[in-house]
Each structure stands twice: as structure tokens, then as C-alpha cells.
Amino acid sequence: MKYSKPPASYEAQIQILKDRGLIIKDEDFARHCLEHHNYYRLSAYRFPLAVSGSPDRFLPDTTFDDLWNLYHFDRTLRQLVSEAVKRVEISVRSRWVYVLSHRYGPLAYEDPKVFRDLKRHNAALDLLDNELKKSHEVFVKHYRERYQMKRPPIWAMSEVLTFGSLSRFYENVKRTSDKKEISRTYDLSPELLKSLLEHCVYIRNLCAHHSRLWNRQFTISVELPNRSPVSVVESIHPSEDRRIYNTLVLLLHMLKIIEPHARWPVRLVDLLNTISPRFHPHMGFPSDWMDRPLWKPLSS
């Protein structure tokens, strides 16, 4: 079937929203939002504001501001999550470098004996070589010209290592004791840290592409602990394993260790309080989330 639906002007888009029951008090503001954020993008936030079973009919008294505020909330949530994921990446990268360099030397990441899957290790090195070729970092040229090194030592190399490559390098480390030394920094098992890194790479990519977080069901979920850390186990919501709530719990746990005095947790709770509690279940939040261990200290 040939698609024949024509594009709608901004005025027509506004009329469509009004015909569906959305109250628009300031049409100039609505038009501005549509000009810069795309009708189709904004319309994805209408579902919790729509009549049950009729996604194209807004609930009575729903305003454009309600729709815009939800969109703005999600945009700020992405910024906060992206910030936390970056801190996780930098911390894990630092610990990975420290452990491997002290056990296997400055070029530990080149040594095939350190890794369990040679094919994957070679593929990771190929990706790294591509990053080094593209890099304009002075240190890359420095090690190449002064020391005739194809690749710099691990502590310098890590600065051009992508998060995805870091996740793959960590997962491919052969000795469990090496992984444990890294993962126990965060009071997690090696398997849980591996899963969290893979999930964070996925979440980081969603944020980078401006994709929704607040009501998304993730295709790459994160493994949830069932015994420890106790504060995490008692704070997670296992039945909502594909929503952002459990991700936020794990990020809270990680940042509590990485930057114990950071205001990120407070900023997150402040943001969550800017929307109606009726929207929290769309993110996988349990009704008693503020009474759970990782959240309770942030309630005051």
C-alpha cells in the first residue's frame, strides 16, 4: 500500500491537537515548541494523558503545558542519567586500568594471555586502533614518535577507549580474580558489573540520540542483585526489570561510592518531584519508592 498522507502545517498540527481535546491556551508557544521539537516526537508523550483505550483522545482538562512539562521532564532526566553514566564510565575505566597495569604491566591490554577469547580480543584491538588513528590527542603522537609505540600504555590508551570497548574489554578479562578486584570497588559481583556496564552503554546511546527514558521498555535490561548489596536489593523493583527505575537505583548506588558528596541524588529526587506521582509508574517506580533504603535519606 502506498503511503499518501501529506505533511501537516504547524497550524494544522495545533488544530489536530485541539480536535483531540487538548487545551492550548498559548498557540504561539505551542507553535514554537512544534517548530523546534517535532509534532511526532512530542506526540509520544501523550499516552499517559490520553483516554484509556483511545490514545488519540486527551483526558478532560489536559493542556498543552501538561504535554510540554512531561517532555521537558524527560529531557532533564536524560541529562541527569547521562551525567551519572559518564561518572560510572570514568570510574570503572580508572579501576580497570589500575588493576590490569599493576598485574600485567603498561601494555596489559595487548597481552592475549590476559583475555579469554582471542578472536574478541583482536577485534577489540582493531577497534582501538581505529580510535587511535582518528585521535588528535597529543599524547598519542608523543608515545608513537618518542617511544616508537604503536599503542600507548594502558593509562593513556584508556583516554581514547570508548565506553562500549571498555565494557567488552572488561567482560573478556580471563581471570575472575581480576574482575573481582574491580567489581568489589562497587560492592557488586563481576557478573553484575558486567551487566551494568552493558546496560549503561545502551542507556548512554539512548541519551545521545535524545530517545525517551521515562516510559520506555528497555530492550537491554540490567541484571538485578538478589542478595547484596542489601540496600540495592531492598530498593529495586524486580517486576519492572525493563524500566528506568531499576537503572536509577543502580546509578544511585554507584554514585554513592564514586562521589559520595555529589548532589546528583538530590537533583534526581527534585526532578522526580516536579511531575505528578501518577506518572511515576510509567518509569517502573513502586508506590513506596521513597521509603526504600537508597531513597529514604533523600526524602528530607
C-alpha positions in Angstrom: 0.0 0.0 0.0 1.4 3.4 -1.0 1.6 5.9 1.8 -0.2 9.1 0.8 -0.7 11.1 4.0 0.6 14.6 3.4 2.6 16.6 5.9 0.7 19.0 8.1 1.5 22.7 8.7 2.1 23.9 12.2 -1.3 25.4 12.3 -2.8 22.1 11.2 -0.8 20.3 13.9 -2.2 22.6 16.5 -5.7 22.0 15.2 -5.2 18.3 15.3 -4.2 18.5 19.0 -7.2 20.7 19.8 -9.6 18.4 17.9 -8.3 15.6 20.1 -9.3 17.5 23.2 -6.0 19.2 24.2 -6.4 22.7 25.6 -4.0 25.1 24.1 -4.0 28.5 25.8 -1.0 29.9 24.1 -0.9 28.9 20.5 2.3 30.9 19.8 4.1 28.9 22.4 2.7 25.7 21.1 3.8 26.6 17.6 7.3 27.4 18.8 7.5 24.1 20.5 6.4 22.3 17.4 8.8 24.2 15.2 11.8 23.1 17.3 10.8 19.7 18.7 8.7 18.0 16.0 5.0 17.0 16.4 5.7 13.3 16.1 8.3 13.5 18.9 6.0 15.4 21.2 3.0 13.1 20.5 4.9 10.2 22.0 4.3 11.8 25.4 0.5 11.9 25.1 -0.2 8.3 26.1 -0.5 8.9 29.9 -2.6 12.0 29.2 -5.0 10.1 26.9 -8.3 8.4 27.5 -7.7 4.7 28.2 -8.1 2.7 25.0 -8.2 5.9 22.9 -4.7 7.2 22.5 -5.9 10.0 20.2 -8.3 11.5 22.8 -6.9 13.5 25.6 -8.3 13.3 29.1 -10.6 16.2 30.1 -8.8 19.4 31.1 -5.5 18.3 29.7 -3.4 21.2 28.5 -0.5 21.7 26.1 1.5 22.7 29.2 0.9 19.2 30.6 2.3 17.6 27.5 5.2 20.0 27.3 6.1 19.6 31.0 6.3 15.8 30.6 8.5 16.2 27.6 10.7 18.7 29.5 10.9 16.3 32.4 12.2 13.5 30.2 14.7 15.8 28.6 16.1 16.8 32.0 16.1 13.1 33.1 18.2 12.2 30.1 20.7 14.9 31.1 21.0 13.6 34.7 21.2 10.0 33.6 23.8 10.8 31.0 25.9 12.6 33.6 25.7 9.7 36.0 26.7 7.2 33.3 29.7 9.2 32.4 30.9 9.2 36.0 30.4 5.4 36.1 32.4 5.0 32.9 35.3 7.1 34.1 35.4 5.3 37.5 35.3 1.8 36.1 37.8 2.7 33.4 40.2 4.0 36.1 39.9 0.9 38.2 40.3 -1.4 35.1 43.5 0.4 34.2 44.9 0.3 37.7 44.2 -3.4 38.3 45.5 -4.6 34.9 48.5 -2.3 34.7 49.7 -3.4 38.2 49.2 -7.1 37.5 50.4 -7.3 33.9 52.3 -4.1 33.0 51.8 -1.0 30.9 50.6 -2.9 27.9 48.4 -5.3 29.7 45.5 -4.7 27.2 47.7 -6.0 24.3 48.5 -9.3 26.1 46.3 -12.1 24.8 47.0 -14.2 27.9 45.0 -11.7 30.0 41.9 -12.3 27.9 39.8 -15.5 27.5 38.6 -15.0 23.9 41.4 -14.3 21.4 39.1 -13.5 18.5 37.2 -10.9 20.5 40.4 -9.5 21.9 41.8 -9.0 18.4 38.5 -7.4 17.3 38.8 -5.0 20.3 42.3 -4.1 19.4 41.2 -3.4 15.8 38.5 -1.0 17.1 41.0 0.6 19.4 43.5 1.1 16.5 40.8 2.9 14.6 40.2 5.2 17.5 43.9 5.9 17.8 44.1 6.8 14.1 41.2 9.2 14.5 42.5 10.7 17.7 44.1 14.2 17.7 45.3 13.8 21.3 48.9 15.0 21.7 49.8 12.0 23.9 49.1 9.6 21.0 51.7 11.3 18.8 54.0 11.6 21.8 54.2 7.9 22.5 54.4 7.0 18.8 57.2 9.4 18.0 59.3 9.3 21.2 58.9 5.7 22.1 58.0 4.2 18.7 55.0 2.6 20.3 52.1 1.5 18.1 49.8 1.9 21.1 50.4 3.9 24.2 50.5 2.4 27.8 47.1 1.4 29.2 46.7 4.5 31.4 47.0 6.7 28.3 45.2 4.4 25.9 42.2 4.4 28.1 41.5 8.0 27.3 40.6 7.2 23.8 38.8 4.0 24.7 35.0 4.1 24.0 32.6 3.0 26.7 31.5 0.1 24.5 35.1 -1.0 24.1 35.7 -0.7 27.8 32.6 -2.9 28.5 33.9 -5.5 26.1 37.5 -5.4 27.4 36.2 -5.9 31.0 33.9 -8.8 30.0 36.7 -10.6 28.2 39.2 -10.5 31.1 40.2 -14.1 31.7 40.8 -14.3 35.5 37.8 -13.9 37.7 40.1 -12.5 40.4 41.0 -9.6 38.2 37.3 -8.8 37.6 36.5 -9.2 41.3 39.2 -6.7 42.3 37.5 -4.2 40.0 33.9 -5.1 40.8 34.2 -5.2 44.6 35.1 -1.5 44.5 31.4 -1.1 43.8 30.2 -3.8 46.1 29.0 -5.8 43.1 29.8 -9.2 41.7 31.7 -9.4 38.4 28.6 -10.6 36.6 26.5 -7.7 38.0 29.1 -5.1 37.0 29.4 -6.7 33.5 25.6 -6.4 33.1 25.5 -2.9 34.4 28.3 -1.7 32.0 26.5 -3.2 29.0 23.2 -1.6 30.2 24.9 1.7 30.7 26.4 1.7 27.2 22.8 1.1 25.9 21.4 3.9 28.1 24.2 6.3 27.1 23.3 5.7 23.5 19.6 6.3 24.1 20.5 9.6 25.8 22.9 10.6 23.0 20.1 10.1 20.4 17.6 12.0 22.5 15.4 9.0 23.0 12.7 8.7 25.7 13.7 7.2 29.0 10.7 7.9 31.3 8.2 5.5 29.7 10.4 3.2 27.7 10.7 -0.5 28.0 14.3 -1.3 27.5 15.5 -3.9 25.1 18.7 -4.4 27.0 17.8 -4.8 30.7 20.2 -4.9 33.6 20.8 -8.0 35.8 19.4 -7.3 39.3 21.0 -8.5 42.5 19.1 -10.9 44.8 21.3 -10.9 47.9 23.7 -8.0 48.0 24.2 -5.1 48.3 21.2 -5.2 50.7 20.4 -1.5 50.1 20.1 -2.2 46.4 18.1 -5.4 46.8 15.6 -3.7 49.1 15.3 -0.7 46.7 14.9 -2.4 43.3 11.6 -3.3 41.7 12.2 -6.7 40.1 8.8 -6.9 38.4 9.7 -3.8 36.4 13.0 -5.0 35.1 12.8 -3.2 31.8 12.0 0.3 33.1 14.3 3.2 34.1 13.5 2.8 37.9 16.0 0.0 38.5 18.6 1.8 36.4 18.3 4.8 38.7 18.6 2.6 41.8 21.9 1.2 40.5 23.2 4.6 39.5 22.4 5.9 42.9 24.3 3.0 44.4 27.3 3.6 42.1 27.5 7.3 42.6 27.2 6.9 46.4 30.5 5.1 46.1 32.1 7.1 43.3 31.2 10.6 44.5 29.7 10.3 48.0 29.2 14.0 48.4 27.8 14.7 44.9 24.4 16.4 44.7 23.3 14.2 41.8 20.9 12.1 44.0 19.2 15.2 45.4 18.9 16.7 41.9 17.3 13.5 40.7 14.7 13.4 43.5 14.0 17.1 43.0 13.3 16.4 39.3 11.1 13.4 40.1 9.0 15.6 42.4 8.3 18.0 39.6 5.8 15.7 38.0 2.7 14.1 39.3 3.1 10.8 41.1 0.7 9.3 38.7 3.4 9.4 36.1 6.0 7.5 38.2 4.6 4.0 37.4 5.4 4.7 33.8 9.0 4.6 34.8 8.6 1.4 36.9 8.5 3.1 40.3 6.8 1.2 43.1 4.3 3.2 45.2 6.6 3.1 48.2 9.8 4.1 46.5 10.7 7.0 48.8 10.6 4.6 51.8 13.2 2.3 50.3 16.8 2.3 51.6 18.6 4.2 48.8 15.8 6.8 48.5 14.8 7.4 52.1 17.9 9.5 53.1 16.9 11.9 50.2 13.4 12.5 51.3 14.2 15.2 53.8 
